[in-house]
Amino acid sequence: MIVKNRNLLLTVETTLTGEIISMSESLRILIKGKPSTYIDDLFPRWNAYGNEKIKVAFLTDEDFLLFIRSQSGQHQYLYIGILSSELSQLMNKVSDLMKANTLLEAIIENSYDGIYLTDRNGNTILTNSAMERITGIPKDYYMNKKVDALIERGILESSLTKRVIEKKETISHVQFNRAGNESLLLTGSPVFDDTGEVESVVTNIRDLSQLIELQNALKEANKLNLSYRQEIERLKQNINIHQQSIVIESEKMKHVYETAERIVNVDATVLLLGDTGVGKDVLAKYIYETSNRRMKGKYIKLNCGAIPEELIESELFGYEKGAFTGADKQGKPGMFELADEGVLFLDEIGELPLASQVKLLRVIQEKEIQRVGGTKTKNVNVRLIAATNRDLKEMVNKGLFREDLYYRLNVITIEIPSLKDRREDIYPLIEYFLKQTNEKYHFNKDLHNDVKKFLYHYQWPGNIRELANLIERLVIVSQESIITMNDLPPEYQREIDFPYENEKIETLKDVVEAAEKKAIMKALKKCTTTYELASALHTSQPTISRKLKKYGIELIHL
């Protein structure tokens, strides 16, 4: 009977061909006298371990492992082994460790990061192929070399291993790669033995260049995305332009707003010109709302003609506490400070006093303000839009406006035409203001066609503001749901100079033909031949001959 935890010494002698010559009694008892001529019959399963002189053999009938060492003689082999359950367990553990070691080597080798392992003396123990990709040096070159030697040869920049051993802690460091970019992240981690001393150092090398490229690409994508969003917002503004207080039908106003669209994100100063009430403030607000500044700062408006001269500077630049009698005890920011990163609209800039013009020029040039009663300056980033209905150039000639400020303001000039010069906008504006007023006062009134025709032909010295005020007045004052000519205020009644009742509607063809005939008749006062007429009217002689025949005009009667 065999005791499993007992170690047994076994011996077998064989010829060179493996024929059994003799075996120990302990082995004979173990195999229960089973006859075997050759050692391969005795041990059907063999595993080489380490080298050819050390083998592992397994017995089929017993759950024991036989470790046999072979020794060669002149004509025979002597196998000496030991049968032990502890050895069997040990060999199973060794097998598991070998599998784990193979798996660990595969993980290290296939790691995208470079792995660099040294002992406590700085000798290279292990590295992987990623080191070759990152550094451009074959990984085998590192093996069995000291870190100091690699630094001397310029292969490594510095010794992170030494610092880890000295400080006994994990250390990270960023250094340049082969391309000269600061994109390698090195992290050295100590491995301690049982006594708490550093036994080895594992260094992880991560190439950050691709990550940096991805970050840069993401930044560019975000910038592009932002520009797309801004463009979409701008297009939305254009699509919804008729839903706002901006009504554009005439070619002149389309040109004005197309010009404004081109300069919305330019920080240059804008000067808006035009008569009172043409919509300069509406255009200024439009430039702000369609620009990038609407997301950064506010839109601040100041009417230079509505502020007393002695207060204009404190309104523009603010004041410190106690700056003057009646001033706020805490001080007050000016319009420039409130509009920082945004837009400041200075309406009626021609009314600005000369003394204030000097300070305004300084702000435009130096982009900084100083509060009234203060000693410190403050930087401001404000886009300035100015507007006036006056002739600033003429004011400069008369010494009423500073020439240097005029040229500072006159960088981008947009002139808004009067309402009488863009009559295509009148009917749409009438409908807009009528709808707006009805909603405001909860009415449902409309204008008689005669009233609409009168409003269309009226000269509008007060422009859009006058039209809006008149329609609101008519809606409020009139007693009927349909507003007639009798509802017009007296000052407008006096302007009626053409009939409205039963007025015949002319076709476009009639209007064109009448205009052509009138132009030819006028030219005939100075021309006597069809060639002269063609030259004066910028057309061809056959066309003139055809038109004369059409309208029954004969040269001989003139």
C-alpha positions as CSV (number, residue, x, y, z in Angstrom):
1,M,0.0,0.0,0.0
2,I,1.3,3.4,-0.9
3,V,0.9,6.4,1.3
4,K,0.2,9.5,-0.9
5,N,2.1,12.0,1.2
6,R,5.2,9.8,1.5
7,N,8.2,10.5,-0.7
8,L,9.6,7.4,-2.4
9,L,13.0,7.0,-4.1
10,L,12.8,5.2,-7.4
11,T,15.5,3.9,-9.7
12,V,15.5,2.3,-13.2
13,E,18.4,1.1,-15.3
14,T,18.0,0.8,-19.1
15,T,20.0,0.2,-22.1
16,L,20.7,3.0,-24.6
17,T,17.6,1.9,-26.5
18,G,15.4,2.1,-23.4
19,E,15.2,-1.6,-22.6
20,I,14.8,-2.1,-18.8
21,I,17.7,-3.9,-17.2
22,S,16.6,-3.5,-13.5
23,M,14.4,-1.4,-11.2
24,S,14.2,-0.7,-7.5
25,E,11.9,-2.7,-5.3
26,S,9.9,0.4,-4.4
27,L,9.0,0.9,-8.1
28,R,8.2,-2.8,-8.6
29,I,5.7,-2.5,-5.7
30,L,4.3,0.7,-7.1
31,I,3.5,-0.9,-10.5
32,K,2.2,-4.0,-8.7
33,G,4.6,-6.3,-10.6
34,K,3.2,-5.3,-14.0
35,P,5.8,-6.5,-16.6
36,S,7.4,-3.9,-18.8
37,T,10.2,-4.5,-21.2
38,Y,10.9,-0.9,-22.1
39,I,10.8,2.3,-20.1
40,D,8.3,3.9,-22.5
41,D,5.9,1.1,-21.7
42,L,6.4,1.7,-18.0
43,F,5.9,5.5,-18.3
44,P,3.6,6.1,-21.4
45,R,3.5,9.9,-20.8
46,W,6.6,12.1,-20.8
47,N,7.1,15.8,-20.6
48,A,10.4,17.5,-21.0
49,Y,11.0,20.3,-18.4
50,G,13.9,22.6,-18.5
51,N,16.3,20.5,-20.4
52,E,16.7,17.0,-21.8
53,K,18.2,15.6,-18.6
54,I,15.2,16.5,-16.6
55,K,11.9,14.9,-17.5
56,V,8.5,14.5,-15.9
57,A,6.7,11.1,-16.3
58,F,3.2,10.1,-15.3
59,L,1.9,6.8,-14.1
60,T,-1.5,5.8,-15.4
61,D,-2.8,3.9,-12.4
62,E,-1.7,6.3,-9.7
63,D,-2.4,10.0,-9.2
64,F,1.3,10.7,-8.5
65,L,4.0,12.5,-10.5
66,L,7.3,10.9,-11.1
67,F,10.2,13.3,-11.6
68,I,13.1,11.4,-13.2
69,R,16.6,12.6,-13.9
70,S,18.5,10.8,-16.5
71,Q,22.3,10.1,-16.4
72,S,24.1,8.6,-19.3
73,G,26.6,5.8,-18.9
74,Q,28.6,3.9,-21.4
75,H,25.9,1.4,-22.3
76,Q,23.0,2.3,-20.1
77,Y,20.9,5.0,-18.5
78,L,20.1,5.4,-14.8
79,Y,16.8,7.1,-14.0
80,I,16.4,8.3,-10.5
81,G,13.2,9.9,-9.4
82,I,10.9,10.6,-6.5
83,L,7.2,10.0,-6.2
84,S,5.6,12.8,-4.2
85,S,2.2,14.4,-3.9
86,E,3.8,17.7,-2.9
87,L,5.9,17.7,-6.0
88,S,2.8,17.0,-8.1
89,Q,1.1,20.1,-6.5
90,L,4.2,22.1,-7.1
91,M,4.4,21.1,-10.7
92,N,0.7,22.2,-11.2
93,K,1.6,25.5,-9.7
94,V,4.6,25.8,-12.0
95,S,2.4,25.0,-14.9
96,D,-0.1,27.7,-13.9
97,L,2.7,30.2,-13.4
98,M,4.1,29.4,-16.8
99,K,0.7,30.1,-18.4
100,A,0.3,33.3,-16.4
101,N,3.9,34.4,-17.4
102,T,3.0,33.7,-21.1
103,L,-0.1,35.8,-20.8
104,L,1.8,38.6,-19.0
105,E,4.5,38.6,-21.7
106,A,1.7,38.8,-24.3
107,I,0.1,41.7,-22.5
108,I,3.3,43.6,-22.2
109,E,4.4,43.0,-25.7
110,N,1.0,44.1,-27.2
111,S,0.6,47.2,-25.0
112,Y,0.3,50.3,-27.1
113,D,2.3,52.2,-24.5
114,G,6.0,51.5,-24.1
115,I,6.9,49.3,-21.1
116,Y,10.4,49.6,-19.7
117,L,11.5,47.4,-16.7
118,T,14.7,47.8,-14.8
119,D,16.1,46.4,-11.5
120,R,17.2,48.5,-8.6
121,N,20.6,49.0,-10.2
122,G,19.1,50.4,-13.4
123,N,19.8,47.3,-15.5
124,T,17.2,46.8,-18.3
125,I,15.2,43.6,-17.7
126,L,12.3,43.9,-20.1
127,T,10.9,46.1,-22.7
128,N,8.3,45.8,-25.6
129,S,7.9,46.6,-29.2
130,A,6.1,49.8,-28.5
131,M,9.4,51.3,-27.3
132,E,10.8,50.6,-30.7
133,R,7.8,52.4,-32.3
134,I,8.1,55.4,-30.0
135,T,11.9,55.8,-29.8
136,G,12.8,54.4,-33.2
137,I,15.4,52.1,-31.6
138,P,15.1,48.2,-31.6
139,K,13.8,46.9,-28.3
140,D,16.6,44.3,-28.2
141,Y,19.1,47.1,-28.0
142,Y,17.9,48.1,-24.5
143,M,18.2,44.6,-23.0
144,N,20.9,44.1,-20.3
145,K,22.0,47.7,-20.6
146,K,22.2,50.2,-17.8
147,V,20.1,53.3,-17.9
148,D,23.2,55.4,-17.3
149,A,24.9,53.9,-20.4
150,L,21.8,54.6,-22.5
151,I,21.8,58.3,-21.3
152,E,25.5,58.7,-22.2
153,R,24.8,57.5,-25.7
154,G,21.9,59.9,-26.0
155,I,19.2,57.2,-26.4
156,L,17.4,58.3,-23.2
157,E,17.0,62.0,-22.2
158,S,17.2,61.5,-18.4
159,S,16.9,58.8,-15.8
160,L,13.4,58.6,-14.4
161,T,14.4,55.3,-12.8
162,K,17.0,57.0,-10.5
163,R,14.5,59.5,-9.3
164,V,11.9,56.8,-8.6
165,I,14.5,54.7,-6.6
166,E,15.6,57.8,-4.6
167,K,12.1,59.0,-3.8
168,K,10.5,55.6,-3.6
169,E,7.3,56.9,-5.2
170,T,5.6,57.1,-8.6
171,I,6.9,60.0,-10.7
172,S,5.5,61.4,-14.0
173,H,7.5,63.5,-16.5
174,V,6.7,65.0,-20.0
175,Q,9.5,65.2,-22.5
176,F,10.1,65.7,-26.2
177,N,9.7,63.0,-28.8
178,R,11.9,62.4,-31.8
179,A,10.0,65.1,-33.8
180,G,10.8,67.7,-31.2
181,N,7.3,67.9,-29.8
182,E,6.6,67.8,-26.1
183,S,4.4,64.8,-26.3
184,L,5.8,61.8,-24.4
185,L,4.4,61.1,-20.9
186,L,6.7,58.9,-18.8
187,T,5.4,57.4,-15.6
188,G,7.8,55.4,-13.4
189,S,6.4,53.2,-10.6
190,P,8.5,51.4,-7.9
191,V,8.1,47.7,-7.1
192,F,9.0,46.9,-3.5
193,D,10.4,43.7,-2.0
194,D,9.5,42.2,1.4
195,T,11.8,44.7,3.3
196,G,10.2,47.8,1.7
197,E,13.2,48.5,-0.6
198,V,12.8,49.2,-4.3
199,E,13.3,45.9,-6.2
200,S,12.6,47.1,-9.7
201,V,11.0,50.1,-11.6
202,V,8.3,49.8,-14.2
203,T,8.3,52.8,-16.6
204,N,5.3,53.4,-18.8
205,I,5.9,55.6,-21.9
206,R,2.8,57.1,-23.6
207,D,3.0,58.9,-26.9
208,L,0.6,61.9,-26.6
209,S,1.1,63.1,-30.2
210,Q,-2.0,61.5,-31.5
211,L,-4.0,62.6,-28.5
212,I,-2.7,66.2,-29.1
213,E,-3.6,65.9,-32.8
214,L,-7.1,64.8,-31.8
215,Q,-7.5,67.7,-29.4
216,N,-6.4,70.2,-32.0
217,A,-8.8,68.6,-34.5
218,L,-11.5,68.8,-31.9
219,K,-10.7,72.5,-31.4
220,E,-10.9,73.2,-35.1
221,A,-14.1,71.2,-35.4
222,N,-15.6,73.3,-32.5
223,K,-14.5,76.5,-34.2
224,L,-16.0,75.3,-37.5
225,N,-19.2,74.3,-35.6
226,L,-19.4,77.7,-34.0
227,S,-19.0,79.4,-37.4
228,Y,-21.7,77.2,-38.8
229,R,-24.0,78.1,-35.9
230,Q,-23.3,81.8,-36.4
231,E,-24.0,81.5,-40.1
232,I,-27.3,79.6,-39.4
233,E,-28.3,82.3,-36.9
234,R,-27.5,85.0,-39.6
235,L,-29.6,83.1,-42.1
236,K,-32.4,82.8,-39.6
237,Q,-32.3,86.6,-39.2
238,N,-32.6,87.0,-42.9
239,I,-35.5,84.5,-43.2
240,N,-37.4,86.1,-40.4
241,I,-36.6,89.6,-41.3
242,H,-40.2,90.4,-42.3
243,Q,-41.4,89.1,-38.9
244,Q,-39.4,91.7,-37.2
245,S,-39.7,95.5,-37.2
246,I,-37.6,95.6,-40.4
247,V,-39.5,95.9,-43.6
248,I,-37.5,95.7,-46.8
249,E,-39.0,95.7,-50.3
250,S,-37.1,98.4,-52.1
251,E,-33.8,97.7,-53.8
252,K,-32.2,100.7,-52.0
253,M,-33.0,99.2,-48.5
254,K,-32.0,95.7,-49.6
255,H,-28.6,97.2,-50.6
256,V,-28.4,99.0,-47.2
257,Y,-29.0,95.8,-45.2
258,E,-26.7,93.7,-47.5
259,T,-23.9,96.2,-46.7
260,A,-24.7,95.9,-43.0
261,E,-24.5,92.1,-43.2
262,R,-21.0,92.2,-44.6
263,I,-19.7,94.3,-41.7
264,V,-21.6,92.9,-38.7
265,N,-18.5,91.1,-37.4
266,V,-16.0,93.8,-38.3
267,D,-15.0,96.0,-35.3
268,A,-14.6,99.2,-37.3
269,T,-16.7,102.2,-36.3
270,V,-19.9,102.6,-38.3
271,L,-21.5,106.0,-39.2
272,L,-25.2,105.9,-40.1
273,L,-26.5,108.8,-42.1
274,G,-30.1,109.7,-42.9
275,D,-33.0,112.0,-42.1
276,T,-34.9,111.9,-38.9
277,G,-37.1,108.8,-38.6
278,V,-35.6,106.7,-41.4
279,G,-34.6,103.8,-39.1
280,K,-31.0,104.4,-38.1
281,D,-31.6,103.0,-34.6
282,V,-33.3,99.9,-36.1
283,L,-30.3,99.3,-38.4
284,A,-27.8,99.7,-35.5
285,K,-29.8,97.2,-33.4
286,Y,-29.8,94.8,-36.4
287,I,-26.0,95.0,-36.7
288,Y,-25.6,94.1,-33.1
289,E,-28.1,91.3,-33.1
290,T,-26.6,89.6,-36.1
291,S,-23.0,90.0,-34.8
292,N,-20.9,87.8,-32.5
293,R,-20.9,90.5,-30.0
294,R,-24.5,89.8,-29.0
295,M,-23.2,86.7,-27.2
296,K,-20.5,88.7,-25.3
297,G,-21.9,92.1,-24.4
298,K,-24.9,94.4,-24.3
299,Y,-26.4,96.8,-26.8
300,I,-26.4,100.3,-25.2
301,K,-28.0,103.3,-26.8
302,L,-27.4,107.0,-25.9
303,N,-29.1,110.0,-27.6
304,C,-26.4,112.7,-27.5
305,G,-29.0,115.4,-28.1
306,A,-31.2,114.4,-25.2
307,I,-28.5,114.7,-22.4
308,P,-27.6,118.1,-20.9
309,E,-24.1,119.2,-21.9
310,E,-22.9,119.2,-18.3
311,L,-23.9,115.5,-17.8
312,I,-22.9,114.0,-21.2
313,E,-19.4,113.0,-20.0
314,S,-20.6,111.3,-16.8
315,E,-23.2,109.4,-18.9
316,L,-20.5,108.3,-21.4
317,F,-17.6,107.6,-19.1
318,G,-19.2,107.2,-15.6
319,Y,-18.1,108.9,-12.4
320,E,-16.5,108.1,-9.1
321,K,-18.2,108.6,-5.8
322,G,-18.3,112.3,-4.8
323,A,-17.3,113.4,-8.2
324,F,-19.9,116.3,-8.1
325,T,-22.8,117.5,-6.1
326,G,-25.7,115.1,-6.3
327,A,-23.6,112.2,-7.6
328,D,-24.3,108.7,-6.4
329,K,-22.3,107.8,-3.3
330,Q,-21.2,104.5,-4.9
331,G,-20.2,106.1,-8.2
332,K,-21.7,105.0,-11.5
333,P,-20.5,103.1,-14.6
334,G,-20.8,105.0,-17.9
335,M,-22.2,103.8,-21.2
336,F,-18.8,102.5,-22.4
337,E,-18.4,100.3,-19.4
338,L,-22.0,98.9,-19.7
339,A,-21.4,98.2,-23.4
340,D,-18.0,96.4,-22.8
341,E,-17.7,93.5,-25.3
342,G,-20.9,94.7,-26.9
343,V,-22.1,97.7,-29.0
344,L,-22.6,101.4,-28.0
345,F,-25.0,103.3,-30.3
346,L,-24.5,107.1,-30.1
347,D,-27.5,108.6,-31.8
348,E,-27.4,112.3,-32.9
349,I,-23.6,112.3,-32.6
350,G,-23.7,115.8,-34.2
351,E,-25.1,117.2,-31.0
352,L,-22.1,116.1,-28.9
353,P,-20.3,119.1,-27.3
354,L,-16.7,119.8,-28.6
355,A,-15.2,119.2,-25.1
356,S,-16.8,115.7,-25.0
357,Q,-15.7,115.0,-28.6
358,V,-12.0,115.2,-27.4
359,K,-12.6,112.5,-24.8
360,L,-14.6,110.4,-27.2
361,L,-11.7,110.5,-29.7
362,R,-9.3,109.3,-27.0
363,V,-11.5,106.4,-26.1
364,I,-11.7,105.3,-29.8
365,Q,-7.9,105.6,-30.2
366,E,-6.7,104.1,-27.0
367,K,-9.7,101.9,-26.1
368,E,-9.7,103.0,-22.5
369,I,-11.9,105.3,-20.4
370,Q,-11.5,107.3,-17.3
371,R,-14.4,108.1,-15.0
372,V,-15.3,111.7,-14.1
373,G,-13.5,112.4,-10.9
374,G,-11.3,109.3,-11.2
375,T,-7.5,108.9,-11.7
376,K,-7.4,105.3,-13.0
377,T,-8.1,104.2,-16.6
378,K,-10.0,101.1,-17.6
379,N,-9.7,99.2,-20.9
380,V,-12.9,98.7,-22.8
381,N,-13.7,96.6,-25.9
382,V,-16.7,98.4,-27.5
383,R,-17.8,98.6,-31.1
384,L,-19.1,102.1,-31.7
385,I,-22.0,102.9,-34.0
386,A,-22.8,106.5,-34.5
387,A,-25.8,108.1,-36.3
388,T,-26.7,111.6,-37.3
389,N,-29.2,113.5,-39.6
390,R,-26.8,116.4,-39.9
391,D,-24.0,117.1,-42.4
392,L,-20.9,116.4,-40.3
393,K,-18.6,117.5,-43.1
394,E,-20.2,120.9,-43.2
395,M,-20.0,121.1,-39.4
396,V,-16.3,120.4,-39.6
397,N,-15.9,123.2,-42.1
398,K,-17.7,125.5,-39.7
399,G,-15.7,124.4,-36.7
400,L,-18.7,122.8,-35.0
401,F,-17.3,119.2,-35.2
402,R,-13.7,118.0,-34.7
403,E,-12.2,116.9,-38.0
404,D,-10.1,114.1,-36.4
405,L,-13.2,112.6,-34.7
406,Y,-15.1,112.9,-38.0
407,Y,-12.6,110.7,-39.8
408,R,-12.5,108.3,-36.9
409,L,-16.2,107.9,-37.1
410,N,-16.4,107.9,-40.9
411,V,-14.7,104.5,-41.4
412,I,-17.8,102.6,-42.6
413,T,-20.6,104.9,-43.7
414,I,-24.1,103.7,-44.5
415,E,-26.7,106.2,-45.7
416,I,-30.3,105.2,-45.3
417,P,-32.6,106.7,-47.9
418,S,-35.8,108.7,-47.0
419,L,-39.1,107.0,-47.1
420,K,-40.2,109.0,-50.1
421,D,-37.2,107.6,-52.1
422,R,-38.2,104.0,-51.4
423,R,-41.9,104.0,-51.9
424,E,-41.9,100.2,-52.4
425,D,-41.6,99.9,-48.6
426,I,-44.6,102.1,-47.8
427,Y,-47.4,99.5,-48.3
428,P,-45.6,96.8,-46.4
429,L,-44.9,99.3,-43.6
430,I,-48.6,100.3,-43.5
431,E,-49.6,96.7,-43.1
432,Y,-47.0,96.1,-40.4
433,F,-47.8,99.1,-38.3
434,L,-51.6,98.6,-38.7
435,K,-51.3,95.0,-37.5
436,Q,-49.0,96.0,-34.6
437,T,-51.4,98.8,-33.4
438,N,-54.5,96.6,-33.7
439,E,-52.8,94.0,-31.5
440,K,-51.6,96.6,-29.0
441,Y,-55.1,98.1,-28.5
442,H,-57.2,95.0,-29.3
443,F,-58.8,96.6,-32.4
444,N,-59.6,95.2,-35.8
445,K,-59.5,98.2,-38.0
446,D,-58.4,98.7,-41.6
447,L,-57.6,101.5,-43.9
448,H,-59.7,102.5,-46.9
449,N,-57.9,102.1,-50.2
450,D,-58.0,105.9,-50.7
451,V,-56.2,106.4,-47.5
452,K,-53.5,103.9,-48.5
453,K,-53.1,105.7,-51.8
454,F,-52.7,109.0,-50.0
455,L,-50.1,107.5,-47.6
456,Y,-48.2,106.1,-50.6
457,H,-48.0,109.5,-52.4
458,Y,-47.4,111.6,-49.3
459,Q,-43.8,113.0,-49.0
460,W,-43.2,111.9,-45.4
461,P,-40.8,114.5,-44.0
462,G,-40.8,112.5,-40.7
463,N,-40.2,109.2,-42.6
464,I,-41.0,105.8,-40.9
465,R,-41.4,107.3,-37.5
466,E,-44.1,109.7,-38.8
467,L,-45.9,106.9,-40.6
468,A,-46.0,104.7,-37.5
469,N,-47.3,107.6,-35.3
470,L,-50.0,108.5,-37.9
471,I,-51.3,105.0,-38.2
472,E,-51.4,104.6,-34.4
473,R,-53.3,107.9,-34.2
474,L,-55.8,106.9,-36.9
475,V,-56.5,103.5,-35.2
476,I,-57.1,105.1,-31.8
477,V,-59.1,108.1,-32.9
478,S,-61.3,106.8,-35.7
479,Q,-64.8,105.6,-34.7
480,E,-65.4,103.2,-37.5
481,S,-63.7,99.9,-38.3
482,I,-62.7,101.3,-41.8
483,I,-60.5,104.4,-41.6
484,T,-61.4,106.9,-44.4
485,M,-59.9,110.1,-45.7
486,N,-62.2,112.1,-43.3
487,D,-60.3,110.5,-40.4
488,L,-57.0,112.1,-41.5
489,P,-55.8,114.9,-39.2
490,P,-56.2,118.5,-40.6
491,E,-52.5,118.9,-41.4
492,Y,-52.7,115.9,-43.7
493,Q,-56.1,117.0,-45.2
494,R,-54.3,120.0,-46.6
495,E,-51.9,117.7,-48.5
496,I,-54.7,116.1,-50.6
497,D,-54.1,117.3,-54.2
498,F,-55.5,114.6,-56.4
499,P,-58.9,112.8,-56.8
500,Y,-59.5,109.3,-55.3
501,E,-63.1,108.5,-56.1
502,N,-63.6,106.4,-59.2
503,E,-60.0,106.7,-60.1
504,K,-59.1,104.6,-63.1
505,I,-56.4,102.0,-62.5
506,E,-53.9,102.1,-65.3
507,T,-52.2,99.0,-66.6
508,L,-48.4,98.8,-66.7
509,K,-48.5,98.7,-70.5
510,D,-50.5,102.0,-70.6
511,V,-48.0,103.6,-68.2
512,V,-45.0,102.4,-70.2
513,E,-46.4,103.6,-73.5
514,A,-47.3,107.0,-72.1
515,A,-43.8,107.4,-70.8
516,E,-42.3,106.4,-74.1
517,K,-44.5,108.8,-76.0
518,K,-43.7,111.6,-73.6
519,A,-39.9,110.9,-73.9
520,I,-40.0,111.0,-77.7
521,M,-42.1,114.2,-77.8
522,K,-39.6,115.9,-75.4
523,A,-36.6,114.8,-77.5
524,L,-38.3,116.1,-80.7
525,K,-37.9,119.6,-79.4
526,K,-34.2,119.3,-80.1
527,C,-34.0,116.5,-82.7
528,T,-35.1,116.6,-86.4
529,T,-34.2,113.2,-87.7
530,T,-34.7,109.6,-86.5
531,Y,-31.0,109.1,-86.2
532,E,-30.7,112.1,-83.8
533,L,-33.6,110.8,-81.8
534,A,-32.0,107.4,-81.6
535,S,-28.8,108.9,-80.3
536,A,-30.5,111.2,-77.8
537,L,-32.7,108.3,-76.4
538,H,-29.8,105.7,-76.5
539,T,-31.6,103.3,-78.7
540,S,-31.5,102.2,-82.4
541,Q,-32.9,104.1,-85.4
542,P,-35.2,101.1,-86.4
543,T,-36.7,101.2,-82.9
544,I,-37.3,104.9,-83.2
545,S,-39.0,104.5,-86.6
546,R,-41.2,101.8,-85.2
547,K,-42.2,103.8,-82.1
548,L,-43.0,106.9,-84.2
549,K,-45.3,104.8,-86.4
550,K,-46.9,103.2,-83.3
551,Y,-47.8,106.5,-81.6
552,G,-48.7,108.3,-84.9
553,I,-45.9,110.9,-84.7
554,E,-44.6,112.4,-87.9
555,L,-41.4,114.3,-88.2
556,I,-42.7,116.6,-91.0
557,H,-45.3,118.2,-88.7
558,L,-42.9,119.1,-86.0
